[in-house]
Amino acid sequence: MKALRPPPPSVSEHQFFVDPKSARQALAGPPVICIGTFDGVHLGQQAILTHGLTLARETQRPLLVLTFHPHPKSVVVPDHAPLLLTEPSERMALLRSFGAGAILQLRFDKQLASMSAQDFVEQILFRELDACSIVVGHDFGFGRGREGSPDFLQDLGRRADRQVTVVPPVTDDILNQRISSSLIRDCIKAGSFGQAARLLGHAYPVSGEVVAGAARGRQLGYPTWNLKLSECKLPPPVGIYAGWAGRRVPHPAMVYYGSNPTFGGERLRVEAHLLDVDDPQEAKPERIETIWLDAFVRPEVKFESVETLKGQLEEDERIVRGILSTQRETTPQP
């Protein structure tokens, strides 16, 4: 599996909006709009972005990605709201890396949830955003009670002389299933991280507040950044990973997610040891950081002694370096 090296997640150089009128005023002409929740920005959702980019270039129109936060299910059916594959900052970073120069993130609240499908299209998409073209996935549902469908959207588009493209599903040849955020969540919950990463098509991001650790890593010769994940994030399987650490400048890293059972067990957290960092200031974390998990190396183990653990960490580092060395040769640099 060949994953993408993560891009710097900052969207400060790009256009980010939270209301339609500001977005439309900033764009140079009626936009091509890709719409979706885009949780995970997986291969199926990337197909929507690719269609939108192609159409925008062919028609020389700006591309706008319209997404929502919080996840619509957290408002409509809060008891069944899924844990997120990508938190907002992670999703913005990935959307940017796949060509979204302008992003509109609408707040999904009870008012938006109660808006009829027709009002959503005519008021927001046509009137406020003045969309010339709209690109959605085959299963896009919108409006009150998800009454709106791609067919309904295409019908409104024809009446208003707006182009609507419905992108067909992307199927994973190995699993022989349609790629979806739900399928990826199931893979992660089942511990099948390799499958999940393949369906995502990129490294899995985990973000959180940088917290003080017990300094055991430093004593072992492996100082780490320690991250506390948010409760709305779907955590990865426990174990050791090859990955990248840093929101703005991703550094190659050996990453651990677990509870440190060798030391009696603690609250689950992410620990990232940055490799080959010469300048300590360069490696200084921000208050909130992002770790990108590229490949699973091994499950969590309780070791009989600290020396045994240290010996295993040395072997883990050798494997991680080998994985990341291959990724450097095969993936684009940010």
C-alpha positions as CSV (number, residue, x, y, z in Angstrom):
1,M,0.0,0.0,0.0
2,K,1.4,3.4,-1.0
3,A,0.1,6.2,1.1
4,L,0.5,9.9,0.5
5,R,2.9,11.9,2.6
6,P,0.7,14.4,4.4
7,P,0.6,18.1,3.4
8,P,0.9,20.9,5.9
9,P,-2.7,21.3,7.2
10,S,-2.7,25.2,7.5
11,V,-5.3,26.7,5.1
12,S,-4.2,30.3,5.8
13,E,-2.9,30.7,2.3
14,H,-6.2,29.5,0.8
15,Q,-9.8,30.8,1.1
16,F,-11.9,29.5,4.0
17,F,-15.4,30.6,4.7
18,V,-18.2,29.9,7.1
19,D,-21.1,31.8,5.3
20,P,-22.2,31.7,1.7
21,K,-22.3,35.4,1.0
22,S,-18.7,35.9,2.0
23,A,-17.6,33.0,-0.1
24,R,-19.4,34.3,-3.2
25,Q,-18.0,37.8,-2.8
26,A,-14.5,36.5,-2.7
27,L,-14.8,34.2,-5.7
28,A,-14.0,35.4,-9.2
29,G,-17.3,34.5,-10.8
30,P,-19.9,31.8,-10.4
31,P,-18.2,28.7,-8.9
32,V,-18.2,25.0,-9.6
33,I,-19.3,23.5,-6.2
34,C,-18.4,20.1,-4.8
35,I,-20.8,19.2,-1.9
36,G,-20.4,16.6,0.8
37,T,-19.6,15.9,4.4
38,F,-16.2,14.6,3.2
39,D,-15.4,12.8,6.5
40,G,-12.2,11.0,5.8
41,V,-11.7,12.6,2.3
42,H,-11.4,9.0,1.1
43,L,-11.0,7.6,-2.4
44,G,-14.7,7.9,-3.2
45,Q,-14.8,11.5,-2.1
46,Q,-11.6,12.3,-3.9
47,A,-13.4,11.2,-7.1
48,I,-15.9,14.0,-6.5
49,L,-13.1,16.5,-6.0
50,T,-11.4,15.3,-9.2
51,H,-14.6,15.8,-11.2
52,G,-15.0,19.2,-9.8
53,L,-11.4,20.2,-10.5
54,T,-11.7,19.0,-14.1
55,L,-14.9,20.8,-14.7
56,A,-13.6,24.1,-13.1
57,R,-10.5,24.0,-15.3
58,E,-12.5,23.2,-18.5
59,T,-14.9,26.1,-17.8
60,Q,-12.4,28.4,-16.3
61,R,-14.5,28.8,-13.2
62,P,-13.4,28.8,-9.5
63,L,-13.8,25.7,-7.5
64,L,-15.6,25.8,-4.1
65,V,-15.9,22.8,-1.8
66,L,-19.0,23.0,0.4
67,T,-18.9,20.9,3.6
68,F,-20.6,20.8,7.0
69,H,-19.6,20.8,10.6
70,P,-20.6,19.2,13.0
71,H,-21.4,15.9,11.3
72,P,-25.1,16.1,10.3
73,K,-25.9,12.9,12.2
74,S,-24.7,14.5,15.5
75,V,-27.7,17.0,15.0
76,V,-30.3,14.8,13.4
77,V,-29.7,11.5,15.2
78,P,-27.2,12.4,18.0
79,D,-27.4,8.9,19.6
80,H,-26.1,7.4,16.3
81,A,-23.5,10.1,15.5
82,P,-20.3,8.4,14.3
83,L,-16.8,9.1,15.6
84,L,-15.0,11.2,13.0
85,L,-12.4,10.0,10.6
86,T,-11.3,13.6,10.2
87,E,-11.8,16.5,12.5
88,P,-12.3,19.9,10.8
89,S,-8.6,21.0,10.7
90,E,-7.6,17.6,9.3
91,R,-10.4,17.7,6.7
92,M,-9.4,21.1,5.6
93,A,-5.8,20.0,5.2
94,L,-6.8,17.0,3.1
95,L,-9.3,19.0,1.0
96,R,-6.6,21.5,0.3
97,S,-4.1,18.8,-0.7
98,F,-6.6,17.4,-3.3
99,G,-7.1,20.8,-4.9
100,A,-9.7,22.8,-2.9
101,G,-8.5,26.4,-3.1
102,A,-11.7,27.7,-1.5
103,I,-13.7,25.9,1.2
104,L,-17.1,26.8,2.7
105,Q,-17.9,25.0,5.9
106,L,-21.5,25.5,6.9
107,R,-22.5,25.1,10.5
108,F,-24.9,22.2,10.5
109,D,-27.5,23.1,13.2
110,K,-31.2,22.5,13.7
111,Q,-32.1,25.4,11.5
112,L,-30.1,24.0,8.5
113,A,-31.4,20.5,9.2
114,S,-35.0,21.7,9.0
115,M,-34.5,23.6,5.7
116,S,-36.3,21.9,2.8
117,A,-34.3,20.4,0.0
118,Q,-35.7,22.9,-2.5
119,D,-34.9,25.9,-0.3
120,F,-31.4,24.7,0.3
121,V,-30.8,24.5,-3.4
122,E,-32.6,27.6,-4.5
123,Q,-31.5,29.9,-1.6
124,I,-28.0,28.7,-0.8
125,L,-26.7,27.1,-3.9
126,F,-28.4,29.2,-6.6
127,R,-29.1,32.5,-5.0
128,E,-26.3,33.1,-2.5
129,L,-23.5,31.1,-4.1
130,D,-24.7,31.5,-7.7
131,A,-23.4,28.0,-8.6
132,C,-22.8,27.5,-12.3
133,S,-22.1,23.7,-11.8
134,I,-22.6,21.3,-8.9
135,V,-20.9,18.0,-8.3
136,V,-22.2,15.5,-5.7
137,G,-21.8,11.8,-4.9
138,H,-24.3,9.2,-5.9
139,D,-25.7,8.9,-2.4
140,F,-25.9,12.6,-1.6
141,G,-28.9,13.3,0.6
142,F,-29.9,16.8,1.7
143,G,-32.7,18.9,3.1
144,R,-35.2,18.1,5.8
145,G,-35.2,14.4,6.5
146,R,-32.7,13.9,3.6
147,E,-35.7,14.4,1.2
148,G,-33.4,15.7,-1.5
149,S,-31.6,13.2,-3.8
150,P,-29.2,13.5,-6.7
151,D,-32.1,13.1,-9.1
152,F,-34.0,15.9,-7.4
153,L,-30.9,18.1,-7.6
154,Q,-30.5,17.4,-11.3
155,D,-34.1,18.2,-12.0
156,L,-33.8,21.6,-10.2
157,G,-30.5,22.2,-12.1
158,R,-32.2,21.6,-15.4
159,R,-34.9,24.1,-14.6
160,A,-32.4,26.8,-13.6
161,D,-29.9,26.0,-16.4
162,R,-27.3,24.8,-13.9
163,Q,-25.1,21.8,-14.6
164,V,-25.3,19.0,-12.0
165,T,-22.9,16.1,-12.1
166,V,-23.5,12.9,-10.0
167,V,-20.3,10.9,-9.5
168,P,-20.7,7.2,-9.4
169,P,-19.4,5.1,-6.4
170,V,-15.8,3.9,-6.2
171,T,-15.5,0.2,-5.4
172,D,-12.5,-1.4,-3.7
173,D,-11.4,-4.4,-5.8
174,I,-10.0,-6.3,-2.8
175,L,-13.1,-6.1,-0.6
176,N,-15.5,-5.8,-3.5
177,Q,-17.4,-3.1,-1.6
178,R,-18.3,0.5,-2.2
179,I,-15.8,2.8,-0.5
180,S,-17.5,4.8,2.2
181,S,-16.7,6.5,5.5
182,S,-18.8,3.8,7.3
183,L,-16.7,1.0,5.7
184,I,-13.5,2.7,6.8
185,R,-14.7,3.1,10.3
186,D,-15.6,-0.6,10.4
187,C,-12.1,-1.5,9.2
188,I,-10.4,0.7,11.9
189,K,-12.7,-0.7,14.7
190,A,-11.8,-4.2,13.5
191,G,-8.1,-3.4,13.7
192,S,-7.7,-3.6,9.9
193,F,-5.7,-0.4,9.7
194,G,-4.0,-1.4,6.4
195,Q,-7.4,-1.8,4.7
196,A,-8.6,1.5,6.1
197,A,-5.5,3.4,4.9
198,R,-5.9,1.8,1.4
199,L,-9.5,3.0,1.2
200,L,-8.6,6.5,2.5
201,G,-5.7,6.8,0.0
202,H,-3.7,8.8,2.4
203,A,-2.2,8.7,5.9
204,Y,-4.7,8.7,8.8
205,P,-4.5,12.0,10.8
206,V,-5.0,12.1,14.5
207,S,-4.9,15.5,16.2
208,G,-5.0,16.7,19.8
209,E,-3.7,18.8,22.6
210,V,0.0,18.3,23.4
211,V,0.2,17.2,27.0
212,A,3.1,16.5,29.4
213,G,4.1,12.9,29.6
214,A,6.0,10.9,32.2
215,A,9.3,11.5,30.4
216,R,9.8,7.7,30.0
217,G,10.5,8.1,26.3
218,R,13.3,10.5,27.0
219,Q,14.8,8.1,29.5
220,L,14.7,5.3,26.9
221,G,16.3,7.5,24.3
222,Y,13.0,8.1,22.5
223,P,11.6,11.5,23.5
224,T,8.1,12.0,22.3
225,W,5.3,14.5,21.7
226,N,2.3,13.3,23.7
227,L,-1.2,14.0,22.3
228,K,-4.6,13.7,24.0
229,L,-7.2,12.9,21.3
230,S,-10.6,14.5,21.3
231,E,-13.6,12.4,22.3
232,C,-15.2,12.9,18.8
233,K,-12.2,11.3,17.0
234,L,-12.2,7.6,15.9
235,P,-9.0,6.4,17.5
236,P,-6.7,4.0,15.6
237,P,-5.9,0.5,16.7
238,V,-3.4,0.4,19.5
239,G,0.2,-0.2,18.5
240,I,3.3,1.2,16.7
241,Y,3.1,3.1,13.4
242,A,5.3,4.6,10.8
243,G,4.1,8.2,10.3
244,W,4.6,11.9,10.2
245,A,4.4,14.4,13.1
246,G,3.5,18.1,12.6
247,R,0.6,20.3,11.5
248,R,2.8,22.7,9.5
249,V,6.0,20.8,8.7
250,P,5.5,17.0,8.9
251,H,8.6,15.2,10.3
252,P,9.2,11.5,9.9
253,A,8.2,9.8,13.1
254,M,7.8,6.5,15.0
255,V,4.3,6.7,16.6
256,Y,2.7,4.8,19.4
257,Y,-1.0,4.8,20.4
258,G,-1.7,2.9,23.6
259,S,-1.8,2.8,27.3
260,N,1.8,1.9,28.2
261,P,1.0,-1.5,29.8
262,T,4.6,-2.2,30.6
263,F,4.4,0.7,33.1
264,G,1.1,-0.4,34.6
265,G,-1.3,1.2,32.1
266,E,-2.4,4.8,31.6
267,R,-5.0,6.8,29.7
268,L,-4.8,6.1,26.0
269,R,-2.7,8.7,24.1
270,V,-0.6,9.2,21.0
271,E,3.2,9.4,21.4
272,A,5.3,10.5,18.5
273,H,9.1,10.2,18.4
274,L,10.4,12.5,15.6
275,L,13.3,11.0,13.6
276,D,16.4,12.9,12.4
277,V,15.4,16.3,13.9
278,D,18.6,18.3,14.5
279,D,17.1,21.6,15.6
280,P,15.2,21.3,18.8
281,Q,13.2,24.5,18.0
282,E,12.2,22.9,14.7
283,A,10.7,20.0,16.6
284,K,8.9,22.1,19.2
285,P,5.2,21.2,19.0
286,E,2.3,23.7,18.8
287,R,-0.4,23.6,21.5
288,I,-2.6,21.5,19.1
289,E,-0.7,19.1,16.9
290,T,-1.4,16.5,14.2
291,I,0.2,13.1,13.7
292,W,-0.3,11.3,10.4
293,L,-0.3,7.5,10.6
294,D,1.1,5.9,7.5
295,A,1.6,2.2,8.2
296,F,0.9,-0.1,11.1
297,V,4.0,-1.8,12.4
298,R,3.0,-4.0,15.3
299,P,0.4,-4.3,18.1
300,E,0.8,-3.1,21.6
301,V,2.7,-5.5,23.9
302,K,3.4,-5.6,27.7
303,F,7.1,-6.2,28.1
304,E,8.7,-8.0,31.1
305,S,11.4,-5.4,31.5
306,V,12.4,-1.9,30.4
307,E,15.5,-3.4,28.7
308,T,13.3,-5.7,26.6
309,L,11.1,-2.7,25.7
310,K,14.2,-0.7,24.7
311,G,15.5,-3.5,22.5
312,Q,12.1,-3.7,20.7
313,L,11.9,0.0,20.2
314,E,15.3,-0.1,18.4
315,E,13.9,-2.8,16.1
316,D,10.7,-0.8,15.6
317,E,12.7,2.2,14.6
318,R,14.6,0.2,12.0
319,I,11.3,-1.0,10.5
320,V,9.8,2.5,10.6
321,R,12.8,4.0,8.9
322,G,12.6,1.4,6.2
323,I,8.9,2.2,5.5
324,L,9.4,5.9,5.5
325,S,12.5,5.7,3.3
326,T,10.3,3.9,0.7
327,Q,7.6,6.5,1.1
328,R,10.1,9.3,0.5
329,E,11.0,7.8,-2.9
330,T,7.5,7.1,-4.0
331,T,5.4,10.1,-2.8
332,P,5.4,13.8,-3.6
333,Q,6.9,16.1,-1.0
334,P,4.8,18.9,0.6
